[in-house]
Amino acid sequence: MMAQHPNEKYLIKNIDCPSCGAKIENHLAKMAEVDFVSLDFANQTLHLKTSDFDRVIEQIQQIEPDVELIPKGQNDRPSDSE
């Protein structure tokens, strides 16, 4: 049995439009490995609970190849643009 990943928040980068986000969210919601998914396009945040993160990334890349997920904790510091 695969280990469950906790509900994680990710910054979703390189997503251009709300319909692209909806397409990703709807596709992930149908996956057996995904227990919870919610994509907030306005805040560019993906909330995800999955047992197979690598498969989720693979599926996202098939839909939108340029999209990147960055764990929220890694990008919480102020940027150089201040």
C-alpha positions in Angstrom: 0.0 0.0 0.0 1.3 3.4 -0.9 1.9 6.0 1.8 -0.6 8.8 1.8 0.7 12.3 1.3 -0.8 15.0 3.6 -2.9 17.7 2.1 -0.3 19.9 0.5 -0.3 23.4 -0.9 1.7 24.2 -4.1 2.4 27.3 -6.0 1.4 26.5 -9.6 3.6 28.4 -12.1 3.2 29.0 -15.8 -0.5 28.5 -15.9 -2.0 31.1 -18.3 -5.8 31.0 -18.0 -8.6 29.9 -15.7 -9.8 27.3 -18.2 -6.4 25.6 -18.2 -6.5 25.5 -14.4 -10.0 24.0 -14.6 -8.9 21.4 -17.1 -6.1 20.3 -14.8 -8.3 20.3 -11.7 -11.0 18.3 -13.4 -8.6 15.7 -14.8 -6.8 15.3 -11.4 -10.2 14.9 -9.6 -10.9 11.8 -11.7 -7.7 10.1 -10.8 -7.9 7.2 -8.3 -4.7 8.3 -6.6 -6.1 11.8 -5.8 -8.1 12.1 -2.6 -8.6 15.9 -2.9 -7.7 18.6 -5.4 -8.6 22.3 -5.6 -6.9 24.8 -7.9 -7.2 28.5 -7.0 -6.2 30.3 -10.3 -6.4 33.8 -8.7 -3.8 32.9 -6.1 -2.0 30.3 -8.3 -2.4 27.7 -5.5 -3.0 24.0 -5.9 -4.3 22.1 -2.8 -3.6 18.4 -3.3 -3.9 15.2 -1.4 -2.6 12.2 -3.3 -1.0 8.8 -2.8 1.1 9.1 -6.0 2.6 12.6 -6.4 4.8 11.5 -9.3 1.8 10.3 -11.3 0.0 13.6 -10.6 3.0 15.5 -12.0 3.1 13.3 -15.0 -0.6 13.9 -15.7 -0.2 17.7 -15.3 2.7 17.7 -17.7 0.7 15.9 -20.3 -2.1 18.6 -20.1 0.1 21.7 -19.7 3.8 20.9 -20.3 5.1 24.2 -18.9 3.4 24.1 -15.6 5.5 23.7 -12.4 4.5 22.9 -8.9 6.5 24.4 -6.0 5.7 23.5 -2.4 4.3 26.6 -0.8 6.7 26.6 2.1 9.7 27.0 -0.3 8.4 30.2 -1.8 6.9 32.1 1.2 9.9 34.4 1.5 9.7 37.9 -0.1 11.0 38.1 -3.6 13.7 40.4 -4.9 11.1 42.6 -6.5 10.5 44.6 -3.3 
